[in-house]
Amino acid sequence: MADQPGLSSVKNIILVLSGKGGVGKSSTTLQLALALSLSSPTIKIGILDIDLTGPNIPHLLSIPHGSRIIQTAHGWSPICAIPASATNGSVECMSLSFLLPEADRDKSIVWRGPKKTAMVRQFLSEVAWTPGLDYLLVDTPPGTSDEHISLVEALYKNPDTHPKGAVLVTTPQAVSTADVRKELNFCVKVGVRVLGVIENMSGFMCPCCGVVTEVFSKGGGERLARETGVEFWGGVPLDGGLVGLVEKRVGGGVGLLERYKGCGLRGVFEGIVGKLVESVNGDPGEEEKRKNINEDVNGDGVEEK
């Protein structure tokens, strides 16, 4: 890992995790990247998609089908989804989707653990990220399986690539928070600091008036955060406008960013990104305090690593 300047020069590596599938980790990763991009014209963002069996980030970023990475002397060059401009920073992306032949992109990925582990390690050692990348957001699959273990082991081998922490995504229902509690337990065991919890699908935002209605329930993520001593970063309602702007796929990533400026969720994620920046830039004392999650993580106590 030490001979890979791309990853070693990344300032903040952030893992996006959840023990539950279908809670919106990828859409959360996307909106974190878009909100960070809009926060400064000089900021540089990267997204690493290690959801090997469902690599959806390229589609969400409106990257054209058939895009392939370029092999350089320094490694794989990630795809630039959104170039920097006078009003926004850049966003680049790496995903298994870029490595698959066009004919295989609609086929299922049937890989055993060792092959997944090798692919994750290759992503972490052979991608030539832009030097001085400010944030690398790592979109992960659900659970605590091979990809997660390989990811954490590889990142902790080099002091320059330790992750700043993890963002946990849940939905309000108890069936989701129960699995996310297990993800918290995983973070404790491997020593990854939990930065905050986001409650996704927390109500439905009316496209006409913007009023949020509780469709499922509300407060499960906030309750989980309170019980485990983790910061709650807020609830994110369902917004049909987000689906529309992603599926429109006009103008690539630049067009996506322009459409997102008028999205009702932009303000929500501006607040979440503010908490993310504050958390990773906090003083060491606060960092250590937040790293120590309550012994209530799994309901009957967890021994800290």
N, C-alpha and C positions, 0 to 999 in steps of 0.2 A: 504493500500500500504506500510505503514511503516514496517509491519511485514514480508515483502518479501525482504530478503537480496539480492536475485538475481538481481532484477531490480534496487534497490537502490544503488548497487555498480557499476552499469554501468557508465563509465566515460563520454561518449558522445552518446546521443540519437539523431539520425538524421532521419527526416521524408522525404520520397521520394514521392512527390505529383505531380498531374497534373489534371486540370479540364477536360481533354480530354482522352477518351479511345483509346487504340491502338497506343500510342506514344512511347512505349518502357520503361515504368517505371520499369518493372520487369527485363528486360535485363540490364537497367542502374544500378539497385540495385545489380544485379549479378556482373557486372564488377567493380563497386565500391568495392565490397567485395573482389574480386580476386586481384585487384590492391593494396588494403590495405594489404591483406595477403602477397603479394610479397614484400611489403615495409620493412618488418622486421620479423625475425623468432620468436620474442617474442610477437608480437601483437596478440590480441584476438578479433575476429569479430563475431557478431551475426546478424542473419537476422530474423525478425519477419514478417511473411506474413499474413496481415490482409485483403487481397483480398479474402473474404469468398466465393464468388460465382465463383471465378476463381483462386484457389491457385496453381500457376504455379512454384513457387520458387523451390520446391523439384525436379521437372523435370529438371529445368535449372541447378541445382546443381548436376545432375546425381545421386541423392539419389535413391537406389534401390526401385522398386515398392514393396509395402507391408511393408515398414519400419513403425514401430510403436514406439511411445514414451513410456518411462518407468515412472510410478508413484513412486516417492520417498517420503521420509518423509518431504522433503522441497518443493515438488511440481512436476510438469511435468519436466522431464529431456529432453532438446532439443537434436535433432539428430546432431551428429558430422559429418559434411559433408567432412571437410578437416582437418586432424590432423596436429599439428605443426611439423615442421621438421627443419633441419639446414638451410634451404633456405626460409621457409615461415612460417607465423603464422597460427593459427587455425581459422576455420569458422564453426559455429554451426547454426542450423536452427530450427524454430518452425513454424508450419503451420497447418491449419485445415485438410489438406490432411492426416496428421498422425493420426488423431482422427477418421476418417471415416472407417467403415468396408470395406474390400477389394471389396466386391460386390457393394458398393455404390459409389466408387470413380469416376465412369463414369456417375453418375446420377447428374442432376441439383440440386443445393442448392436453395430451395424455402423458404426463411425465411423472416418474417416481421421484422420491425425495432427493437422492443424490444428484439427479440432473437439475432439479430446481436449485439446490444449493450451489452447484457449479455456475449456473446462470446468474444468480444473485451476486456471487463473488466476482464474476466477470464484469457485471455492471459497475461494481464498486471499484474495480481496479483498472478498467480499460476505457472509461469514458473521459474524453478530454473536455471537461467543463470549462467555460470561460473563466480565465484567471480572475480572482477576486469576487467570485459569485457571492452575493450578499445572503441569499437564502436558497437552500436546496430542500424542497418539500418532497418527502418520500411517501408515495401513495401505496398502501399495503393491502393484501387480501385479508379477508376476515380470519379470525382465529389466532392461535399462537403456535403455528406449525413451522415447517422447515424454513420457509422464507424469512420469518421473523427471527428465528434463532440464528440463521446464517447472517442476516443483516446485522444484528447486534454484535455477534462475535467478530465479524470483519471490521466494523466501525471502531470497536474498542481495541483492536490490535495496534492502532497508531494513535498517539495522543493528539495529533492534529485533526483527526477525523471523528472524535467523540461527538455524538449528537448532543445538541443543546437541550433536547427533551422531546416529549411526545404530546400531541393533541389527540384527545379521545373523543370520538363521535358516537352518540347514541340517539335513539328516538325515545319518546316519553314512556313507552310501555314497559312494564315490569319484565317481560320476557327479553327485552333488549338490555335494560340496565343490569340484569343478572349476568349476562354474558360480558358486558363491558366491565363489570366488577372483576371478572376473571382476568380481563386484559390488564386491569390495574394491578392485580396480583402478579401477573407476568412482569410488568414493569418494575415492581419491587424486587422480584427475584433476580432480574438481570441488571438492576442498578440504573434504569433509565428514569430520569426525572419526568414527572407528569406536569406539564405546564398548565393545562386547563381542560375542561370538559365543555363540549358544545352539544346542545340538545337540538338535533335536526328534526324537521317535520313537526315542529311545535306549533300546530295550528295551520290554518289555511288563509292566505292573504287574498282578499277579493280583488280581482283585476280591475274592477270599476271604481271602488271607493277606498281600497287599501285597508279595510277593516279586517282584523285577524279573528277567525272563528276556530274554536277548539274542535277539531274533527275527531281525533283519537283521544288524547288526554293531554295533560300538561304538567310539568314539574318533576318528572321522573329523573331527568338528568341533573336538575338542580339539587334534588334530594340526595342523589348518589354522590355528588360533589361535596355536599355538606357533611354527609356521614363519613366520608373518607378523607376529609381535610384537604381536598383539591379545589383550586379556583374554578368557579363556574363562569364561563365566558358569555353565556347568553343562549337564548332560544332562536332558532332559525325557522320561520314558517314556510310552508309549501307555497311556491309562487309559480303559477303557470307561465308567467312571463319568462322565467329562467329557461324552462323547457323550450319555449318558442325561439329564444335568441340562440340557444345552442343548436337546435335542429335546423335553423335557417341556413347555416353554413355558407353564408355569402361574404366574400371578402377575406376569407381565412381568419387567422387570429386577430388581425387588425380590425376587421369588421366585427368580430365577436366583442372585442374590447369596447368599440364605439357603442354597440348595442347595450353592453352591460352598464354603461354610464347612466342609462335611463331605467335600469332595473330596480324594482322596489327593494331588492335585497342588498344593493350596493351599500346603503347606509348601515345596515346590520353588520356587514363584514368589515366596513371601515372601523367600527367599534371593536370588533374581534381582533383585527389586525393591530389596532392600537394596544390591546392587551398583550398580544404576542410580542410586539416590539419591546414593550415595557418589561415583560417577563424575561426575555433573553438578555436584555441590557441591565437587569437588576443587579444590585450589589451582591457579592458572594454570600453574605450572611443570609439574605433572603432566599438565595438559590438553595442553600443547604436546608433551610427550613421547609421549603416547598418540596424538596426531594424526599423528605421523610413523610410518607403517607401514613395516615392513621392506621392503627392495628385493626380497624374495623373493615379493612378491604375485603376480606373473604367471609365476614360475618362472625368469625370466632378467633381472629387474630392471625397475623402474619409476621414471621420473623424476618426482620430487615436483613438484606444481604450484607 
